[in-house]
Amino acid sequence: MNNIHKTAIIEDGAKLGDNITIGAYTVIGKNVKIGNGTTIGSHTLIEGKTTIGEKNEIFSHATIGSIPQDLKFSGEDVELIIGNSNKIREYTLFNPGTKGGGSITKIGDNNLFMGYTHVAHDVMVGNNCIFANVATLAGHVEIADNVVVGGLTPIHQFCKVGSNVMIAGGSVLTQDIPPFCLAEGNRAVLRGLNLTGLRRRFKNREDIDEIKRAYKAIFESGNAIADVAKELLETNNNKYVHELADFVISTKRGIPFNRK
C-alpha cells in the first residue's frame, strides 16, 4: 500500500510499485517508473522518461529527470535510470542523456548524493559512491564503484574516475583519475594511493602491496606511463594491477601527475 500525500500530483501513465511514500506538493510525470519501497520527500519533481529502482530515498526539493542542460538538446527520446537503495538529498539535480552521448544517464546502487549534487547528461555512476555537497558531474562523466568525491568539486565533461578513488573537497578535476588513487587540488593531481579506502575494502594485504608497487612503477619511475602499464599487463597477474594498467593505457583525457 502506498502513502501518497493528498497534494502530490501523479500524472496519468506514471507507474508506481508497492510501499511507496510521496510527500506534499511533489509532482511525478507520466513517463516515470518508481520501484517498491522508495520514499520521495515533499516539493520534489520527477519527470521525463525516468526509471527509479527499489528502496531509494529522495529528499525534498530534488529535481530528477528534467531535460539536459545542453543547448544541442531538442526534445529527443532520452532516459534516466536510477538503481536501488540510493540516497538523493535536498536540491539535487539529475538529468537524462542526450542523443550524442547514447541517450542515457545511468546510476547504480547504494550511492549517496548529498545536497546540491548535480548529475548531468550522459553520466554513468557505479555502485557504493559518495558525492559530498555541491559535487558537480558534467556531461559524459564516468564514475566507477566505491568512489568518494569531496564537496565543492566539479568534474569536467568526459572525465573518467576509476574504482576506489578519493577526490578531495574543493578540487577541480579536468583529467582522468586511475583506480585506487587519491587526487587533490585545483587543478587536481594525483597525491598517491587512496590507502584508507583500500584498507577498508581489501582483505588481502598482498593486493594492496601489488597496487603500491604498480603505482610507483607507473607514476614514479620517470618512464612513459603507457609503456610501464603495458609491461605490467605482460608480467603481473594481479587483477587489480591489470585494472590500473588498463585504465592508464585507455585514458583519453590524460592523467594528472607530477613527473619526476
Kinemage of the C-alpha trace (Angstrom):
@kinemage 1
@onewidth
@group {chain A} dominant
@subgroup {mainchain}
@vectorlist {calphas} color= white
{ca met a 1} P 0.000 0.000 0.000
{ca asn a 2} L 1.346 3.418 -0.971
{ca asn a 3} L 1.354 6.539 1.192
{ca ile a 4} L 0.795 9.488 -1.141
{ca his a 5} L 0.091 12.952 0.230
{ca lys a 6} L -3.176 14.447 -0.981
{ca thr a 7} L -1.397 17.451 -2.514
{ca ala a 8} L 1.009 15.352 -4.605
{ca ile a 9} L 0.356 15.219 -8.358
{ca ile a 10} L 0.766 11.849 -10.051
{ca glu a 11} L 0.215 12.201 -13.791
{ca asp a 12} L -1.676 9.536 -15.697
{ca gly a 13} L 0.742 6.946 -17.045
{ca ala a 14} L 3.172 7.005 -14.117
{ca lys a 15} L 3.897 3.508 -12.807
{ca leu a 16} L 4.358 3.081 -9.069
{ca gly a 17} L 5.400 -0.035 -7.196
{ca asp a 18} L 4.317 -1.007 -3.689
{ca asn a 19} L 5.062 0.620 -0.336
{ca ile a 20} L 5.992 3.962 -1.877
{ca thr a 21} L 5.806 7.213 0.097
{ca ile a 22} L 5.359 10.527 -1.725
{ca gly a 23} L 5.394 13.827 0.169
{ca ala a 24} L 3.385 17.004 -0.160
{ca tyr a 25} L 3.387 19.010 -3.401
{ca thr a 26} L 5.594 16.525 -5.218
{ca val a 27} L 4.991 16.060 -8.957
{ca ile a 28} L 5.523 12.716 -10.709
{ca gly a 29} L 5.444 12.822 -14.524
{ca lys a 30} L 3.580 10.488 -16.829
{ca asn a 31} L 6.649 8.571 -18.059
{ca val a 32} L 8.124 7.887 -14.613
{ca lys a 33} L 8.525 4.400 -13.126
{ca ile a 34} L 9.234 4.006 -9.413
{ca gly a 35} L 10.161 0.729 -7.710
{ca asn a 36} L 8.952 -0.774 -4.452
{ca gly a 37} L 9.784 0.819 -1.132
{ca thr a 38} L 11.035 4.151 -2.485
{ca thr a 39} L 10.457 7.277 -0.403
{ca ile a 40} L 10.115 10.715 -2.012
{ca gly a 41} L 10.068 13.900 0.044
{ca ser a 42} L 7.955 16.997 -0.402
{ca his a 43} L 8.267 19.554 -3.204
{ca thr a 44} L 10.157 17.159 -5.461
{ca leu a 45} L 9.883 17.000 -9.253
{ca ile a 46} L 10.409 13.713 -11.094
{ca glu a 47} L 9.717 13.895 -14.808
{ca gly a 48} L 10.817 12.676 -18.224
{ca lys a 49} L 11.489 9.049 -19.104
{ca thr a 50} L 12.844 8.228 -15.662
{ca thr a 51} L 13.110 4.810 -14.058
{ca ile a 52} L 13.851 4.619 -10.330
{ca gly a 53} L 14.555 1.294 -8.635
{ca glu a 54} L 13.640 -0.022 -5.217
{ca lys a 55} L 14.262 1.374 -1.727
{ca asn a 56} L 15.611 4.723 -2.814
{ca glu a 57} L 15.318 7.769 -0.544
{ca ile a 58} L 14.751 11.012 -2.423
{ca phe a 59} L 14.608 14.076 -0.216
{ca ser a 60} L 12.699 17.328 -0.635
{ca his a 61} L 13.257 19.758 -3.490
{ca ala a 62} L 15.179 17.311 -5.667
{ca thr a 63} L 14.715 17.637 -9.429
{ca ile a 64} L 15.047 14.296 -11.174
{ca gly a 65} L 14.788 13.765 -14.937
{ca ser a 66} L 14.427 17.342 -16.176
{ca ile a 67} L 15.802 17.990 -19.664
{ca pro a 68} L 19.589 18.174 -20.132
{ca gln a 69} L 21.416 21.471 -19.740
{ca asp a 70} L 22.803 21.008 -23.230
{ca leu a 71} L 21.988 23.624 -25.865
{ca lys a 72} L 22.031 20.928 -28.567
{ca phe a 73} L 19.129 19.081 -26.951
{ca ser a 74} L 15.938 19.418 -29.000
{ca gly a 75} L 13.450 17.045 -27.417
{ca glu a 76} L 14.924 13.644 -28.368
{ca asp a 77} L 13.790 10.445 -26.634
{ca val a 78} L 16.256 10.231 -23.742
{ca glu a 79} L 16.309 8.414 -20.433
{ca leu a 80} L 17.460 8.474 -16.810
{ca ile a 81} L 17.884 5.169 -14.972
{ca ile a 82} L 18.493 5.035 -11.208
{ca gly a 83} L 19.214 1.753 -9.415
{ca asn a 84} L 18.349 0.617 -5.899
{ca ser a 85} L 18.965 1.894 -2.360
{ca asn a 86} L 20.360 5.295 -3.294
{ca lys a 87} L 20.085 8.334 -1.030
{ca ile a 88} L 19.443 11.510 -3.015
{ca arg a 89} L 19.451 14.553 -0.774
{ca glu a 90} L 17.908 18.014 -0.961
{ca tyr a 91} L 18.230 20.252 -4.040
{ca thr a 92} L 19.971 17.656 -6.172
{ca leu a 93} L 19.603 17.803 -9.969
{ca phe a 94} L 19.770 14.717 -12.199
{ca asn a 95} L 19.428 14.989 -15.988
{ca pro a 96} L 18.781 12.282 -18.600
{ca gly a 97} L 21.097 11.562 -21.504
{ca thr a 98} L 21.404 13.179 -24.907
{ca lys a 99} L 21.387 11.708 -28.394
{ca gly a 100} L 25.086 12.480 -28.780
{ca gly a 101} L 26.002 10.555 -25.632
{ca gly a 102} L 23.937 7.401 -26.015
{ca ser a 103} L 20.667 8.919 -24.741
{ca ile a 104} L 21.015 7.506 -21.201
{ca thr a 105} L 22.203 8.739 -17.837
{ca lys a 106} L 22.633 5.745 -15.527
{ca ile a 107} L 23.195 5.470 -11.782
{ca gly a 108} L 23.886 2.226 -9.932
{ca asp a 109} L 23.061 1.107 -6.392
{ca asn a 110} L 23.819 2.226 -2.820
{ca asn a 111} L 25.118 5.679 -3.665
{ca leu a 112} L 24.844 8.815 -1.537
{ca phe a 113} L 24.299 12.132 -3.312
{ca met a 114} L 24.479 14.940 -0.752
{ca gly a 115} L 22.787 18.313 -1.112
{ca tyr a 116} L 23.079 20.291 -4.349
{ca thr a 117} L 24.856 17.494 -6.201
{ca his a 118} L 24.436 17.716 -9.980
{ca val a 119} L 24.499 14.665 -12.250
{ca ala a 120} L 24.482 15.961 -15.824
{ca his a 121} L 23.509 14.325 -19.101
{ca asp a 122} L 25.053 11.003 -20.175
{ca val a 123} L 26.818 10.488 -16.844
{ca met a 124} L 27.487 6.920 -15.685
{ca val a 125} L 27.830 6.240 -11.948
{ca gly a 126} L 28.642 2.836 -10.460
{ca asn a 127} L 27.815 1.494 -7.005
{ca asn a 128} L 28.647 2.480 -3.420
{ca cys a 129} L 29.833 6.004 -4.225
{ca ile a 130} L 29.612 9.135 -2.081
{ca phe a 131} L 29.250 12.617 -3.550
{ca ala a 132} L 29.550 15.345 -0.916
{ca asn a 133} L 27.652 18.626 -1.053
{ca val a 134} L 27.872 20.540 -4.347
{ca ala a 135} L 29.812 17.868 -6.190
{ca thr a 136} L 29.073 18.532 -9.851
{ca leu a 137} L 29.433 15.948 -12.597
{ca ala a 138} L 29.454 17.465 -16.076
{ca gly a 139} L 28.186 15.691 -19.174
{ca his a 140} L 29.562 12.262 -20.157
{ca val a 141} L 31.498 11.792 -16.893
{ca glu a 142} L 32.077 8.155 -15.867
{ca ile a 143} L 32.426 7.190 -12.215
{ca ala a 144} L 33.311 3.608 -11.249
{ca asp a 145} L 32.445 1.809 -7.972
{ca asn a 146} L 33.438 2.906 -4.457
{ca val a 147} L 34.398 6.465 -5.395
{ca val a 148} L 34.284 9.388 -2.948
{ca val a 149} L 34.064 12.933 -4.321
{ca gly a 150} L 34.564 15.740 -1.817
{ca gly a 151} L 32.353 18.795 -1.528
{ca leu a 152} L 32.508 21.735 -3.922
{ca thr a 153} L 34.320 19.628 -6.508
{ca pro a 154} L 33.463 19.966 -10.209
{ca ile a 155} L 34.404 17.230 -12.660
{ca his a 156} L 34.960 18.265 -16.281
{ca gln a 157} L 32.931 16.668 -19.062
{ca phe a 158} L 34.189 13.339 -20.463
{ca cys a 159} L 36.421 12.664 -17.452
{ca lys a 160} L 36.672 9.110 -16.112
{ca val a 161} L 37.255 8.171 -12.491
{ca gly a 162} L 38.347 4.624 -11.668
{ca ser a 163} L 37.185 2.452 -8.792
{ca asn a 164} L 38.127 3.117 -5.163
{ca val a 165} L 39.231 6.694 -5.876
{ca met a 166} L 39.102 9.575 -3.405
{ca ile a 167} L 38.886 13.127 -4.759
{ca ala a 168} L 39.444 15.745 -2.073
{ca gly a 169} L 36.960 18.513 -1.420
{ca gly a 170} L 37.428 21.774 -3.255
{ca ser a 171} L 39.296 20.146 -6.119
{ca val a 172} L 38.805 20.860 -9.818
{ca leu a 173} L 39.121 17.708 -11.881
{ca thr a 174} L 39.840 18.100 -15.590
{ca gln a 175} L 41.571 14.789 -16.387
{ca asp a 176} L 41.116 11.075 -15.685
{ca ile a 177} L 41.913 9.569 -12.281
{ca pro a 178} L 43.025 5.907 -12.270
{ca pro a 179} L 41.638 3.285 -9.871
{ca phe a 180} L 42.797 3.235 -6.243
{ca cys a 181} L 44.223 6.755 -6.331
{ca leu a 182} L 43.881 9.929 -4.281
{ca ala a 183} L 43.581 13.239 -6.152
{ca glu a 184} L 43.511 16.781 -4.836
{ca gly a 185} L 43.996 20.378 -5.947
{ca asn a 186} L 42.949 22.991 -8.463
{ca arg a 187} L 43.725 21.555 -10.986
{ca ala a 188} L 43.572 18.170 -9.292
{ca val a 189} L 46.650 15.944 -9.496
{ca leu a 190} L 47.476 12.515 -8.103
{ca arg a 191} L 48.663 12.621 -4.489
{ca gly a 192} L 49.289 8.902 -4.154
{ca leu a 193} L 47.041 5.946 -3.422
{ca asn a 194} L 43.753 6.004 -1.537
{ca leu a 195} L 45.226 3.743 1.116
{ca thr a 196} L 42.496 4.397 3.672
{ca gly a 197} L 39.847 3.265 1.211
{ca leu a 198} L 41.887 0.260 0.109
{ca arg a 199} L 42.443 -0.920 3.685
{ca arg a 200} L 38.709 -0.712 4.333
{ca arg a 201} L 37.727 -2.742 1.293
{ca phe a 202} L 40.601 -5.112 0.560
{ca lys a 203} L 41.012 -8.117 2.834
{ca asn a 204} L 44.244 -9.295 1.223
{ca arg a 205} L 47.220 -7.094 2.142
{ca glu a 206} L 49.202 -8.616 -0.729
{ca asp a 207} L 46.806 -6.995 -3.201
{ca ile a 208} L 47.484 -3.578 -1.668
{ca asp a 209} L 51.223 -4.185 -1.827
{ca glu a 210} L 50.939 -5.141 -5.510
{ca ile a 211} L 48.987 -1.964 -6.219
{ca lys a 212} L 51.632 0.096 -4.393
{ca arg a 213} L 54.420 -1.392 -6.489
{ca ala a 214} L 52.464 -0.862 -9.697
{ca tyr a 215} L 51.688 2.754 -8.812
{ca lys a 216} L 55.360 3.512 -8.145
{ca ala a 217} L 56.429 1.830 -11.370
{ca ile a 218} L 53.915 3.722 -13.487
{ca phe a 219} L 53.986 7.191 -11.948
{ca glu a 220} L 57.328 7.473 -10.121
{ca ser a 221} L 59.845 5.677 -12.348
{ca gly a 222} L 60.203 8.508 -14.825
{ca asn a 223} L 59.405 6.207 -17.732
{ca ala a 224} L 56.485 6.603 -20.143
{ca ile a 225} L 53.431 5.566 -18.155
{ca ala a 226} L 51.746 3.700 -21.032
{ca asp a 227} L 54.893 1.647 -21.662
{ca val a 228} L 55.154 0.690 -17.990
{ca ala a 229} L 51.473 -0.191 -17.891
{ca lys a 230} L 51.813 -2.461 -20.930
{ca glu a 231} L 54.766 -4.213 -19.329
{ca leu a 232} L 52.792 -4.786 -16.136
{ca leu a 233} L 49.987 -6.390 -18.122
{ca glu a 234} L 52.504 -8.840 -19.536
{ca thr a 235} L 54.448 -9.588 -16.351
{ca asn a 236} L 51.985 -9.261 -13.463
{ca asn a 237} L 48.957 -11.492 -12.895
{ca asn a 238} L 47.238 -9.463 -10.173
{ca lys a 239} L 43.748 -8.422 -11.310
{ca tyr a 240} L 43.941 -5.051 -9.563
{ca val a 241} L 47.260 -4.252 -11.203
{ca his a 242} L 45.619 -5.112 -14.526
{ca glu a 243} L 42.709 -2.784 -13.703
{ca leu a 244} L 45.143 0.049 -13.013
{ca ala a 245} L 47.274 -0.669 -16.086
{ca asp a 246} L 44.277 -0.965 -18.418
{ca phe a 247} L 42.981 2.402 -17.231
{ca val a 248} L 46.347 4.078 -17.843
{ca ile a 249} L 46.561 2.674 -21.362
{ca ser a 250} L 42.999 3.609 -22.315
{ca thr a 251} L 42.826 7.153 -20.896
{ca lys a 252} L 41.727 9.790 -23.380
{ca arg a 253} L 41.966 12.962 -21.287
{ca gly a 254} L 45.289 12.067 -19.733
{ca ile a 255} L 46.261 11.535 -16.113
{ca pro a 256} L 47.396 14.468 -13.961
{ca phe a 257} L 50.546 13.503 -12.073
{ca asn a 258} L 53.821 15.207 -11.201
{ca arg a 259} L 56.552 13.826 -13.444
{ca lys a 260} L 59.896 13.153 -11.813
